[in-house]
Amino acid sequence: MPDILALVLCLQSCVTITTVRHLSRITAALLTMTGRVTMLGISRWSGDGASYRTVQRFFTTAIPWAQLLCLFFRQHLFRADDVYLLAGDEVVVTKAGNARRAPAFGVDRFFSSIYRCPVPGLAFFSLALVSTKDRRAFPVRIEQVVRTDEEKAATKAKAARRRPRSPLPSASQDVPRAPRPSPRPTSPCRRNSSASKRWCVTCCNCSGAGSR
């Protein structure tokens, strides 16, 4: 495994050297650990220099991840002779709420293309630069999708207005039923547009920080 600290030293213009050192140790632990990914597991696989309290402080620190991703891409991955496309996608990770403790932040019902129905879990929207030569995607911004109270109320009102299903035919009736079309998620055009605008502002700030 290459020296991760040498790769992330370019991020000193956005965060402190202590945060960079902790990031290198936590990244190495995430790449080598097996099983469930927890803060306790990260501290055990990080070795010396990243205790459990250190990992907790790292994840509670406000870090400009969009600037870090943009700066890392410009420093190590960008090619002047390549053409990149900006693409956005939303992914849903299933997660059930725990009644014994407070649920995770942002847990709600989101549409999953795998299950073809709304499922309880977390949703994340990602913007990535796709290389047309290597056919690889490089994430530059990732945000958690959190639905507002107005969106939840509108969804409940829309579900209440749905007409009830027609009763099933009896066994004596041979009536063919038309196949039900699979539900389609709403188009995330507005979320893609707003995330793209925020990413462009971040790139402008990042270019100024990298030039210094």
Summary of the structure (lengths in Angstrom):
residues: 212
radius of gyration: 22.6
end to end distance: 29.9
largest distance: 80.1
contacts: 485
relative contact order: 0.13
helix: 43%
strand: 19%
